[in-house]
Amino acid sequence: MSDEAPKTDSKTLEKTSEQLTNEIERLDQVIATEPIIPGGSPNKRLRRKFKHDRHLIDSDYLPRKRKYESNNAILGDRNSFSKTDPDATFMRMKEDAMQMVS
């Protein structure tokens, strides 16, 4: 058994966001028909949590995951790449470029 977190891709996050949106819409309809409940409605608390989760996915997790997937596609089988010029490679100098010659 592995201790790693399950791997998700951007499509899974998009699907989760869509499911949250559908559940929020359903809760909106339920809340519109229910009477005022002293102490607050559990449906309103649940809707607020779902809205928060959807906001985190849409504004933070999904853009970051897309960036990671893009970077991994550029990286391929190389060890590194430059963010400003993905085709550039690092060239090692045989001599120390900072060494002072007298």
Gaussian input, Z-matrix of N, CA and C with variables (Angstrom, degrees):
# hf/3-21g

backbone

0 1
 N
 C     1     B1
 C     2     B2     1     A1
 N     3     B3     2     A2     1     D1
 C     4     B4     3     A3     2     D2
 C     5     B5     4     A4     3     D3
 N     6     B6     5     A5     4     D4
 C     7     B7     6     A6     5     D5
 C     8     B8     7     A7     6     D6
 N     9     B9     8     A8     7     D7
 C    10    B10     9     A9     8     D8
 C    11    B11    10    A10     9     D9
 N    12    B12    11    A11    10    D10
 C    13    B13    12    A12    11    D11
 C    14    B14    13    A13    12    D12
 N    15    B15    14    A14    13    D13
 C    16    B16    15    A15    14    D14
 C    17    B17    16    A16    15    D15
 N    18    B18    17    A17    16    D16
 C    19    B19    18    A18    17    D17
 C    20    B20    19    A19    18    D18
 N    21    B21    20    A20    19    D19
 C    22    B22    21    A21    20    D20
 C    23    B23    22    A22    21    D21
 N    24    B24    23    A23    22    D22
 C    25    B25    24    A24    23    D23
 C    26    B26    25    A25    24    D24
 N    27    B27    26    A26    25    D25
 C    28    B28    27    A27    26    D26
 C    29    B29    28    A28    27    D27
 N    30    B30    29    A29    28    D28
 C    31    B31    30    A30    29    D29
 C    32    B32    31    A31    30    D30
 N    33    B33    32    A32    31    D31
 C    34    B34    33    A33    32    D32
 C    35    B35    34    A34    33    D33
 N    36    B36    35    A35    34    D34
 C    37    B37    36    A36    35    D35
 C    38    B38    37    A37    36    D36
 N    39    B39    38    A38    37    D37
 C    40    B40    39    A39    38    D38
 C    41    B41    40    A40    39    D39
 N    42    B42    41    A41    40    D40
 C    43    B43    42    A42    41    D41
 C    44    B44    43    A43    42    D42
 N    45    B45    44    A44    43    D43
 C    46    B46    45    A45    44    D44
 C    47    B47    46    A46    45    D45
 N    48    B48    47    A47    46    D46
 C    49    B49    48    A48    47    D47
 C    50    B50    49    A49    48    D48
 N    51    B51    50    A50    49    D49
 C    52    B52    51    A51    50    D50
 C    53    B53    52    A52    51    D51
 N    54    B54    53    A53    52    D52
 C    55    B55    54    A54    53    D53
 C    56    B56    55    A55    54    D54
 N    57    B57    56    A56    55    D55
 C    58    B58    57    A57    56    D56
 C    59    B59    58    A58    57    D57
 N    60    B60    59    A59    58    D58
 C    61    B61    60    A60    59    D59
 C    62    B62    61    A61    60    D60
 N    63    B63    62    A62    61    D61
 C    64    B64    63    A63    62    D62
 C    65    B65    64    A64    63    D63
 N    66    B66    65    A65    64    D64
 C    67    B67    66    A66    65    D65
 C    68    B68    67    A67    66    D66
 N    69    B69    68    A68    67    D67
 C    70    B70    69    A69    68    D68
 C    71    B71    70    A70    69    D69
 N    72    B72    71    A71    70    D70
 C    73    B73    72    A72    71    D71
 C    74    B74    73    A73    72    D72
 N    75    B75    74    A74    73    D73
 C    76    B76    75    A75    74    D74
 C    77    B77    76    A76    75    D75
 N    78    B78    77    A77    76    D76
 C    79    B79    78    A78    77    D77
 C    80    B80    79    A79    78    D78
 N    81    B81    80    A80    79    D79
 C    82    B82    81    A81    80    D80
 C    83    B83    82    A82    81    D81
 N    84    B84    83    A83    82    D82
 C    85    B85    84    A84    83    D83
 C    86    B86    85    A85    84    D84
 N    87    B87    86    A86    85    D85
 C    88    B88    87    A87    86    D86
 C    89    B89    88    A88    87    D87
 N    90    B90    89    A89    88    D88
 C    91    B91    90    A90    89    D89
 C    92    B92    91    A91    90    D90
 N    93    B93    92    A92    91    D91
 C    94    B94    93    A93    92    D92
 C    95    B95    94    A94    93    D93
 N    96    B96    95    A95    94    D94
 C    97    B97    96    A96    95    D95
 C    98    B98    97    A97    96    D96
 N    99    B99    98    A98    97    D97
 C   100   B100    99    A99    98    D98
 C   101   B101   100   A100    99    D99
 N   102   B102   101   A101   100   D100
 C   103   B103   102   A102   101   D101
 C   104   B104   103   A103   102   D102
 N   105   B105   104   A104   103   D103
 C   106   B106   105   A105   104   D104
 C   107   B107   106   A106   105   D105
 N   108   B108   107   A107   106   D106
 C   109   B109   108   A108   107   D107
 C   110   B110   109   A109   108   D108
 N   111   B111   110   A110   109   D109
 C   112   B112   111   A111   110   D110
 C   113   B113   112   A112   111   D111
 N   114   B114   113   A113   112   D112
 C   115   B115   114   A114   113   D113
 C   116   B116   115   A115   114   D114
 N   117   B117   116   A116   115   D115
 C   118   B118   117   A117   116   D116
 C   119   B119   118   A118   117   D117
 N   120   B120   119   A119   118   D118
 C   121   B121   120   A120   119   D119
 C   122   B122   121   A121   120   D120
 N   123   B123   122   A122   121   D121
 C   124   B124   123   A123   122   D122
 C   125   B125   124   A124   123   D123
 N   126   B126   125   A125   124   D124
 C   127   B127   126   A126   125   D125
 C   128   B128   127   A127   126   D126
 N   129   B129   128   A128   127   D127
 C   130   B130   129   A129   128   D128
 C   131   B131   130   A130   129   D129
 N   132   B132   131   A131   130   D130
 C   133   B133   132   A132   131   D131
 C   134   B134   133   A133   132   D132
 N   135   B135   134   A134   133   D133
 C   136   B136   135   A135   134   D134
 C   137   B137   136   A136   135   D135
 N   138   B138   137   A137   136   D136
 C   139   B139   138   A138   137   D137
 C   140   B140   139   A139   138   D138
 N   141   B141   140   A140   139   D139
 C   142   B142   141   A141   140   D140
 C   143   B143   142   A142   141   D141
 N   144   B144   143   A143   142   D142
 C   145   B145   144   A144   143   D143
 C   146   B146   145   A145   144   D144
 N   147   B147   146   A146   145   D145
 C   148   B148   147   A147   146   D146
 C   149   B149   148   A148   147   D147
 N   150   B150   149   A149   148   D148
 C   151   B151   150   A150   149   D149
 C   152   B152   151   A151   150   D150
 N   153   B153   152   A152   151   D151
 C   154   B154   153   A153   152   D152
 C   155   B155   154   A154   153   D153
 N   156   B156   155   A155   154   D154
 C   157   B157   156   A156   155   D155
 C   158   B158   157   A157   156   D156
 N   159   B159   158   A158   157   D157
 C   160   B160   159   A159   158   D158
 C   161   B161   160   A160   159   D159
 N   162   B162   161   A161   160   D160
 C   163   B163   162   A162   161   D161
 C   164   B164   163   A163   162   D162
 N   165   B165   164   A164   163   D163
 C   166   B166   165   A165   164   D164
 C   167   B167   166   A166   165   D165
 N   168   B168   167   A167   166   D166
 C   169   B169   168   A168   167   D167
 C   170   B170   169   A169   168   D168
 N   171   B171   170   A170   169   D169
 C   172   B172   171   A171   170   D170
 C   173   B173   172   A172   171   D171
 N   174   B174   173   A173   172   D172
 C   175   B175   174   A174   173   D173
 C   176   B176   175   A175   174   D174
 N   177   B177   176   A176   175   D175
 C   178   B178   177   A177   176   D176
 C   179   B179   178   A178   177   D177
 N   180   B180   179   A179   178   D178
 C   181   B181   180   A180   179   D179
 C   182   B182   181   A181   180   D180
 N   183   B183   182   A182   181   D181
 C   184   B184   183   A183   182   D182
 C   185   B185   184   A184   183   D183
 N   186   B186   185   A185   184   D184
 C   187   B187   186   A186   185   D185
 C   188   B188   187   A187   186   D186
 N   189   B189   188   A188   187   D187
 C   190   B190   189   A189   188   D188
 C   191   B191   190   A190   189   D189
 N   192   B192   191   A191   190   D190
 C   193   B193   192   A192   191   D191
 C   194   B194   193   A193   192   D192
 N   195   B195   194   A194   193   D193
 C   196   B196   195   A195   194   D194
 C   197   B197   196   A196   195   D195
 N   198   B198   197   A197   196   D196
 C   199   B199   198   A198   197   D197
 C   200   B200   199   A199   198   D198
 N   201   B201   200   A200   199   D199
 C   202   B202   201   A201   200   D200
 C   203   B203   202   A202   201   D201
 N   204   B204   203   A203   202   D202
 C   205   B205   204   A204   203   D203
 C   206   B206   205   A205   204   D204
 N   207   B207   206   A206   205   D205
 C   208   B208   207   A207   206   D206
 C   209   B209   208   A208   207   D207
 N   210   B210   209   A209   208   D208
 C   211   B211   210   A210   209   D209
 C   212   B212   211   A211   210   D210
 N   213   B213   212   A212   211   D211
 C   214   B214   213   A213   212   D212
 C   215   B215   214   A214   213   D213
 N   216   B216   215   A215   214   D214
 C   217   B217   216   A216   215   D215
 C   218   B218   217   A217   216   D216
 N   219   B219   218   A218   217   D217
 C   220   B220   219   A219   218   D218
 C   221   B221   220   A220   219   D219
 N   222   B222   221   A221   220   D220
 C   223   B223   222   A222   221   D221
 C   224   B224   223   A223   222   D222
 N   225   B225   224   A224   223   D223
 C   226   B226   225   A225   224   D224
 C   227   B227   226   A226   225   D225
 N   228   B228   227   A227   226   D226
 C   229   B229   228   A228   227   D227
 C   230   B230   229   A229   228   D228
 N   231   B231   230   A230   229   D229
 C   232   B232   231   A231   230   D230
 C   233   B233   232   A232   231   D231
 N   234   B234   233   A233   232   D232
 C   235   B235   234   A234   233   D233
 C   236   B236   235   A235   234   D234
 N   237   B237   236   A236   235   D235
 C   238   B238   237   A237   236   D236
 C   239   B239   238   A238   237   D237
 N   240   B240   239   A239   238   D238
 C   241   B241   240   A240   239   D239
 C   242   B242   241   A241   240   D240
 N   243   B243   242   A242   241   D241
 C   244   B244   243   A243   242   D242
 C   245   B245   244   A244   243   D243
 N   246   B246   245   A245   244   D244
 C   247   B247   246   A246   245   D245
 C   248   B248   247   A247   246   D246
 N   249   B249   248   A248   247   D247
 C   250   B250   249   A249   248   D248
 C   251   B251   250   A250   249   D249
 N   252   B252   251   A251   250   D250
 C   253   B253   252   A252   251   D251
 C   254   B254   253   A253   252   D252
 N   255   B255   254   A254   253   D253
 C   256   B256   255   A255   254   D254
 C   257   B257   256   A256   255   D255
 N   258   B258   257   A257   256   D256
 C   259   B259   258   A258   257   D257
 C   260   B260   259   A259   258   D258
 N   261   B261   260   A260   259   D259
 C   262   B262   261   A261   260   D260
 C   263   B263   262   A262   261   D261
 N   264   B264   263   A263   262   D262
 C   265   B265   264   A264   263   D263
 C   266   B266   265   A265   264   D264
 N   267   B267   266   A266   265   D265
 C   268   B268   267   A267   266   D266
 C   269   B269   268   A268   267   D267
 N   270   B270   269   A269   268   D268
 C   271   B271   270   A270   269   D269
 C   272   B272   271   A271   270   D270
 N   273   B273   272   A272   271   D271
 C   274   B274   273   A273   272   D272
 C   275   B275   274   A274   273   D273
 N   276   B276   275   A275   274   D274
 C   277   B277   276   A276   275   D275
 C   278   B278   277   A277   276   D276
 N   279   B279   278   A278   277   D277
 C   280   B280   279   A279   278   D278
 C   281   B281   280   A280   279   D279
 N   282   B282   281   A281   280   D280
 C   283   B283   282   A282   281   D281
 C   284   B284   283   A283   282   D282
 N   285   B285   284   A284   283   D283
 C   286   B286   285   A285   284   D284
 C   287   B287   286   A286   285   D285
 N   288   B288   287   A287   286   D286
 C   289   B289   288   A288   287   D287
 C   290   B290   289   A289   288   D288
 N   291   B291   290   A290   289   D289
 C   292   B292   291   A291   290   D290
 C   293   B293   292   A292   291   D291
 N   294   B294   293   A293   292   D292
 C   295   B295   294   A294   293   D293
 C   296   B296   295   A295   294   D294
 N   297   B297   296   A296   295   D295
 C   298   B298   297   A297   296   D296
 C   299   B299   298   A298   297   D297
 N   300   B300   299   A299   298   D298
 C   301   B301   300   A300   299   D299
 C   302   B302   301   A301   300   D300
 N   303   B303   302   A302   301   D301
 C   304   B304   303   A303   302   D302
 C   305   B305   304   A304   303   D303

   B1=1.4522
   B2=1.5160
   B3=1.3339
   B4=1.4555
   B5=1.5267
   B6=1.3357
   B7=1.4592
   B8=1.5189
   B9=1.3379
   B10=1.4457
   B11=1.5258
   B12=1.3357
   B13=1.4536
   B14=1.5278
   B15=1.3229
   B16=1.4665
   B17=1.5253
   B18=1.3196
   B19=1.4603
   B20=1.5264
   B21=1.3212
   B22=1.4518
   B23=1.5196
   B24=1.3178
   B25=1.4495
   B26=1.5270
   B27=1.3318
   B28=1.4591
   B29=1.5298
   B30=1.3285
   B31=1.4662
   B32=1.5318
   B33=1.3176
   B34=1.4599
   B35=1.5254
   B36=1.3318
   B37=1.4635
   B38=1.5237
   B39=1.3303
   B40=1.4646
   B41=1.5259
   B42=1.3267
   B43=1.4608
   B44=1.5295
   B45=1.3221
   B46=1.4656
   B47=1.5244
   B48=1.3275
   B49=1.4606
   B50=1.5265
   B51=1.3197
   B52=1.4649
   B53=1.5339
   B54=1.3263
   B55=1.4637
   B56=1.5307
   B57=1.3360
   B58=1.4656
   B59=1.5268
   B60=1.3263
   B61=1.4646
   B62=1.5260
   B63=1.3218
   B64=1.4634
   B65=1.5242
   B66=1.3193
   B67=1.4630
   B68=1.5276
   B69=1.3269
   B70=1.4710
   B71=1.5266
   B72=1.3381
   B73=1.4650
   B74=1.5276
   B75=1.3240
   B76=1.4612
   B77=1.5295
   B78=1.3432
   B79=1.4705
   B80=1.5267
   B81=1.3300
   B82=1.4691
   B83=1.5250
   B84=1.3288
   B85=1.4664
   B86=1.5261
   B87=1.3233
   B88=1.4650
   B89=1.5281
   B90=1.3151
   B91=1.4668
   B92=1.5274
   B93=1.3389
   B94=1.4699
   B95=1.5281
   B96=1.3191
   B97=1.4655
   B98=1.5310
   B99=1.3225
   B100=1.4680
   B101=1.5286
   B102=1.3173
   B103=1.4725
   B104=1.5291
   B105=1.3207
   B106=1.4603
   B107=1.5228
   B108=1.3247
   B109=1.4613
   B110=1.5349
   B111=1.3355
   B112=1.4733
   B113=1.5384
   B114=1.3139
   B115=1.4601
   B116=1.5192
   B117=1.3180
   B118=1.4598
   B119=1.5177
   B120=1.2836
   B121=1.4621
   B122=1.5289
   B123=1.3194
   B124=1.4673
   B125=1.5288
   B126=1.3319
   B127=1.4692
   B128=1.5293
   B129=1.3312
   B130=1.4681
   B131=1.5221
   B132=1.3262
   B133=1.4711
   B134=1.5308
   B135=1.3318
   B136=1.4617
   B137=1.5290
   B138=1.3393
   B139=1.4638
   B140=1.5242
   B141=1.3247
   B142=1.4648
   B143=1.5322
   B144=1.3299
   B145=1.4625
   B146=1.5189
   B147=1.3337
   B148=1.4607
   B149=1.5301
   B150=1.3437
   B151=1.4655
   B152=1.5238
   B153=1.3165
   B154=1.4674
   B155=1.5314
   B156=1.3194
   B157=1.4620
   B158=1.5321
   B159=1.3310
   B160=1.4686
   B161=1.5280
   B162=1.3250
   B163=1.4627
   B164=1.5267
   B165=1.3380
   B166=1.4652
   B167=1.5277
   B168=1.3115
   B169=1.4651
   B170=1.5201
   B171=1.3420
   B172=1.4640
   B173=1.5206
   B174=1.3229
   B175=1.4636
   B176=1.5188
   B177=1.3323
   B178=1.4610
   B179=1.5251
   B180=1.3156
   B181=1.4629
   B182=1.5283
   B183=1.3332
   B184=1.4607
   B185=1.5328
   B186=1.3454
   B187=1.4771
   B188=1.5265
   B189=1.3261
   B190=1.4602
   B191=1.5289
   B192=1.3317
   B193=1.4654
   B194=1.5219
   B195=1.3472
   B196=1.4671
   B197=1.5259
   B198=1.3242
   B199=1.4684
   B200=1.5298
   B201=1.3371
   B202=1.4668
   B203=1.5265
   B204=1.3363
   B205=1.4610
   B206=1.5268
   B207=1.3257
   B208=1.4641
   B209=1.5239
   B210=1.3223
   B211=1.4678
   B212=1.5249
   B213=1.3202
   B214=1.4623
   B215=1.5242
   B216=1.3482
   B217=1.4660
   B218=1.5297
   B219=1.3297
   B220=1.4636
   B221=1.5203
   B222=1.3178
   B223=1.4648
   B224=1.5214
   B225=1.3052
   B226=1.4636
   B227=1.5162
   B228=1.3406
   B229=1.4649
   B230=1.5249
   B231=1.3402
   B232=1.4663
   B233=1.5249
   B234=1.3285
   B235=1.4579
   B236=1.5197
   B237=1.3360
   B238=1.4545
   B239=1.5272
   B240=1.3406
   B241=1.4582
   B242=1.5182
   B243=1.3234
   B244=1.4540
   B245=1.5226
   B246=1.3266
   B247=1.4606
   B248=1.5251
   B249=1.3390
   B250=1.4618
   B251=1.5192
   B252=1.3235
   B253=1.4624
   B254=1.5240
   B255=1.3391
   B256=1.4642
   B257=1.5334
   B258=1.3376
   B259=1.4619
   B260=1.5205
   B261=1.3223
   B262=1.4604
   B263=1.5271
   B264=1.3121
   B265=1.4597
   B266=1.5199
   B267=1.2936
   B268=1.4537
   B269=1.5161
   B270=1.3250
   B271=1.4633
   B272=1.5135
   B273=1.2883
   B274=1.4492
   B275=1.5290
   B276=1.3194
   B277=1.4694
   B278=1.5255
   B279=1.3179
   B280=1.4610
   B281=1.5176
   B282=1.3202
   B283=1.4631
   B284=1.5152
   B285=1.3162
   B286=1.4523
   B287=1.5230
   B288=1.3081
   B289=1.4534
   B290=1.5195
   B291=1.3166
   B292=1.4716
   B293=1.5246
   B294=1.2921
   B295=1.4594
   B296=1.5281
   B297=1.3213
   B298=1.4734
   B299=1.5358
   B300=1.3313
   B301=1.4545
   B302=1.5099
   B303=1.3582
   B304=1.4555
   B305=1.4914
   A1=108.76
   A2=117.11
   A3=122.58
   A4=110.65
   A5=115.82
   A6=121.05
   A7=111.76
   A8=118.01
   A9=121.56
   A10=110.70
   A11=114.73
   A12=120.26
   A13=108.64
   A14=117.67
   A15=118.96
   A16=110.23
   A17=116.16
   A18=121.82
   A19=109.09
   A20=116.78
   A21=121.66
   A22=108.74
   A23=115.49
   A24=119.67
   A25=108.55
   A26=116.89
   A27=120.45
   A28=111.49
   A29=118.03
   A30=120.16
   A31=111.02
   A32=116.96
   A33=120.79
   A34=110.41
   A35=116.52
   A36=119.95
   A37=111.06
   A38=117.68
   A39=120.79
   A40=110.66
   A41=116.21
   A42=120.50
   A43=110.48
   A44=117.26
   A45=121.49
   A46=110.55
   A47=117.00
   A48=121.14
   A49=110.64
   A50=116.50
   A51=120.80
   A52=111.07
   A53=117.04
   A54=120.56
   A55=110.83
   A56=116.54
   A57=119.95
   A58=110.75
   A59=116.88
   A60=120.89
   A61=110.45
   A62=117.41
   A63=120.83
   A64=111.08
   A65=117.10
   A66=120.73
   A67=110.98
   A68=117.36
   A69=121.06
   A70=110.15
   A71=116.79
   A72=120.40
   A73=110.81
   A74=117.12
   A75=120.50
   A76=110.28
   A77=116.00
   A78=119.89
   A79=111.01
   A80=117.95
   A81=120.80
   A82=110.49
   A83=116.15
   A84=120.51
   A85=111.06
   A86=117.25
   A87=121.05
   A88=110.29
   A89=116.66
   A90=121.26
   A91=110.81
   A92=116.54
   A93=120.27
   A94=111.63
   A95=117.97
   A96=120.56
   A97=113.47
   A98=118.21
   A99=118.90
   A100=111.11
   A101=116.09
   A102=119.62
   A103=110.54
   A104=115.97
   A105=120.46
   A106=108.54
   A107=115.17
   A108=121.10
   A109=108.39
   A110=117.63
   A111=118.82
   A112=110.27
   A113=116.09
   A114=119.94
   A115=112.63
   A116=117.94
   A117=121.22
   A118=112.88
   A119=114.06
   A120=121.00
   A121=110.70
   A122=117.81
   A123=119.83
   A124=111.46
   A125=116.46
   A126=119.83
   A127=111.28
   A128=116.60
   A129=119.78
   A130=111.09
   A131=116.17
   A132=119.07
   A133=110.75
   A134=115.63
   A135=120.01
   A136=110.48
   A137=116.90
   A138=120.71
   A139=110.72
   A140=117.24
   A141=121.50
   A142=110.59
   A143=116.89
   A144=120.41
   A145=111.02
   A146=117.19
   A147=120.97
   A148=111.36
   A149=116.35
   A150=119.60
   A151=110.76
   A152=115.80
   A153=120.46
   A154=110.72
   A155=116.23
   A156=120.59
   A157=111.15
   A158=116.64
   A159=120.25
   A160=110.66
   A161=116.57
   A162=120.54
   A163=110.96
   A164=117.22
   A165=120.03
   A166=111.35
   A167=116.91
   A168=120.34
   A169=110.38
   A170=117.08
   A171=120.99
   A172=113.41
   A173=117.89
   A174=119.47
   A175=114.14
   A176=118.22
   A177=119.76
   A178=112.77
   A179=117.54
   A180=121.47
   A181=112.87
   A182=117.11
   A183=120.62
   A184=112.40
   A185=119.64
   A186=117.88
   A187=112.79
   A188=116.65
   A189=119.88
   A190=110.87
   A191=116.96
   A192=120.91
   A193=111.00
   A194=117.33
   A195=120.56
   A196=111.01
   A197=116.47
   A198=120.31
   A199=110.27
   A200=117.22
   A201=120.99
   A202=110.99
   A203=116.50
   A204=119.87
   A205=111.07
   A206=116.71
   A207=121.05
   A208=110.75
   A209=116.69
   A210=120.46
   A211=111.28
   A212=117.91
   A213=120.79
   A214=111.17
   A215=117.15
   A216=120.23
   A217=110.29
   A218=116.78
   A219=120.93
   A220=110.11
   A221=116.69
   A222=121.55
   A223=111.40
   A224=116.74
   A225=119.90
   A226=111.24
   A227=116.71
   A228=120.55
   A229=112.27
   A230=116.34
   A231=119.77
   A232=110.14
   A233=115.72
   A234=120.79
   A235=112.40
   A236=117.17
   A237=120.61
   A238=109.15
   A239=115.63
   A240=120.86
   A241=108.68
   A242=116.25
   A243=121.87
   A244=108.98
   A245=117.51
   A246=120.59
   A247=111.39
   A248=117.37
   A249=120.25
   A250=112.25
   A251=118.10
   A252=122.48
   A253=108.45
   A254=117.31
   A255=120.42
   A256=114.10
   A257=117.72
   A258=120.21
   A259=112.55
   A260=118.25
   A261=121.43
   A262=110.20
   A263=115.01
   A264=120.96
   A265=108.61
   A266=116.40
   A267=121.75
   A268=108.90
   A269=115.02
   A270=119.71
   A271=108.22
   A272=117.38
   A273=122.40
   A274=109.11
   A275=114.84
   A276=120.72
   A277=108.45
   A278=116.09
   A279=119.62
   A280=110.66
   A281=115.54
   A282=120.32
   A283=107.58
   A284=115.30
   A285=120.25
   A286=108.20
   A287=117.88
   A288=122.27
   A289=112.52
   A290=118.10
   A291=122.03
   A292=112.55
   A293=117.12
   A294=120.93
   A295=109.24
   A296=115.08
   A297=120.90
   A298=108.76
   A299=116.10
   A300=121.50
   A301=107.56
   A302=118.26
   A303=119.64
   A304=112.98
   D1=133.84
   D2=-175.72
   D3=-96.08
   D4=147.34
   D5=177.79
   D6=-92.48
   D7=2.67
   D8=-178.27
   D9=-73.15
   D10=152.16
   D11=174.84
   D12=-74.45
   D13=151.87
   D14=179.27
   D15=-64.82
   D16=142.28
   D17=-179.88
   D18=-81.83
   D19=129.64
   D20=176.69
   D21=-122.36
   D22=152.41
   D23=175.97
   D24=-114.09
   D25=176.85
   D26=-175.94
   D27=-65.77
   D28=-30.91
   D29=178.80
   D30=-65.53
   D31=-37.59
   D32=177.84
   D33=-65.55
   D34=-41.25
   D35=178.05
   D36=-65.82
   D37=-38.98
   D38=177.43
   D39=-63.04
   D40=-42.01
   D41=179.31
   D42=-64.55
   D43=-40.83
   D44=178.36
   D45=-63.25
   D46=-42.19
   D47=178.17
   D48=-62.25
   D49=-40.95
   D50=178.56
   D51=-65.18
   D52=-40.89
   D53=178.23
   D54=-64.33
   D55=-39.82
   D56=177.29
   D57=-63.77
   D58=-41.23
   D59=178.44
   D60=-60.87
   D61=-43.73
   D62=178.76
   D63=-63.42
   D64=-41.54
   D65=179.58
   D66=-67.19
   D67=-37.30
   D68=177.31
   D69=-63.55
   D70=-42.85
   D71=178.33
   D72=-63.05
   D73=-39.95
   D74=178.43
   D75=-63.95
   D76=-43.40
   D77=179.40
   D78=-65.51
   D79=-34.63
   D80=176.49
   D81=-58.13
   D82=-42.97
   D83=179.81
   D84=-67.06
   D85=-40.36
   D86=179.14
   D87=-65.63
   D88=-42.36
   D89=-178.17
   D90=-66.72
   D91=-36.07
   D92=-179.71
   D93=-64.59
   D94=-28.46
   D95=-176.36
   D96=-97.83
   D97=-12.47
   D98=-176.94
   D99=-85.91
   D100=150.90
   D101=178.24
   D102=-72.76
   D103=165.41
   D104=177.63
   D105=-68.08
   D106=128.20
   D107=-175.99
   D108=-108.26
   D109=124.36
   D110=177.21
   D111=-61.75
   D112=134.66
   D113=-179.91
   D114=89.24
   D115=-3.04
   D116=176.80
   D117=97.83
   D118=150.07
   D119=-179.00
   D120=-85.97
   D121=133.66
   D122=175.08
   D123=-63.10
   D124=-29.12
   D125=178.05
   D126=-66.79
   D127=-36.85
   D128=177.89
   D129=-67.09
   D130=-39.10
   D131=177.70
   D132=-64.84
   D133=-41.28
   D134=179.37
   D135=-65.90
   D136=-41.30
   D137=178.41
   D138=-62.62
   D139=-41.49
   D140=179.06
   D141=-62.16
   D142=-40.86
   D143=178.12
   D144=-65.38
   D145=-43.37
   D146=178.99
   D147=-63.49
   D148=-39.79
   D149=178.18
   D150=-63.47
   D151=-40.78
   D152=178.14
   D153=-62.72
   D154=-46.07
   D155=179.95
   D156=-62.45
   D157=-42.86
   D158=179.03
   D159=-63.62
   D160=-40.51
   D161=178.26
   D162=-61.65
   D163=-43.37
   D164=178.18
   D165=-61.76
   D166=-43.00
   D167=-179.84
   D168=-64.02
   D169=-49.12
   D170=-174.67
   D171=-71.02
   D172=-35.27
   D173=-174.28
   D174=-97.62
   D175=-19.93
   D176=-175.58
   D177=-123.87
   D178=-62.12
   D179=-171.70
   D180=-65.10
   D181=-46.85
   D182=-175.63
   D183=-66.28
   D184=-48.66
   D185=177.30
   D186=-61.42
   D187=-38.61
   D188=179.75
   D189=-66.43
   D190=-41.38
   D191=179.27
   D192=-64.56
   D193=-40.47
   D194=177.30
   D195=-63.23
   D196=-39.32
   D197=178.21
   D198=-64.12
   D199=-43.39
   D200=178.39
   D201=-61.43
   D202=-43.73
   D203=179.89
   D204=-63.92
   D205=-40.23
   D206=177.66
   D207=-63.85
   D208=-45.73
   D209=179.61
   D210=-63.56
   D211=-39.74
   D212=178.48
   D213=-66.22
   D214=-34.46
   D215=177.73
   D216=-67.15
   D217=-40.23
   D218=177.98
   D219=-68.06
   D220=-41.30
   D221=-176.32
   D222=-62.21
   D223=-45.92
   D224=179.18
   D225=58.65
   D226=-126.65
   D227=-178.87
   D228=-101.34
   D229=11.51
   D230=178.10
   D231=-82.73
   D232=169.58
   D233=178.39
   D234=-87.43
   D235=-28.40
   D236=-177.68
   D237=-160.02
   D238=169.56
   D239=173.50
   D240=-154.04
   D241=159.23
   D242=179.47
   D243=-87.82
   D244=136.41
   D245=179.91
   D246=-69.31
   D247=-33.10
   D248=-178.17
   D249=-83.02
   D250=-29.59
   D251=178.68
   D252=-139.90
   D253=90.80
   D254=-175.00
   D255=-60.49
   D256=-22.86
   D257=-179.57
   D258=-83.09
   D259=-12.57
   D260=-177.46
   D261=-72.65
   D262=149.48
   D263=175.56
   D264=-125.59
   D265=157.67
   D266=-179.87
   D267=-82.83
   D268=132.25
   D269=177.84
   D270=-113.49
   D271=129.37
   D272=-179.11
   D273=-90.20
   D274=134.75
   D275=176.46
   D276=-83.86
   D277=140.64
   D278=177.12
   D279=-72.62
   D280=-30.57
   D281=177.69
   D282=-108.72
   D283=156.78
   D284=176.57
   D285=-72.45
   D286=115.77
   D287=-176.43
   D288=-65.94
   D289=-23.29
   D290=-177.70
   D291=-92.37
   D292=-1.54
   D293=-177.05
   D294=-72.58
   D295=132.87
   D296=-179.61
   D297=-83.34
   D298=132.04
   D299=176.82
   D300=-103.55
   D301=130.17
   D302=-179.92
   D303=-105.44

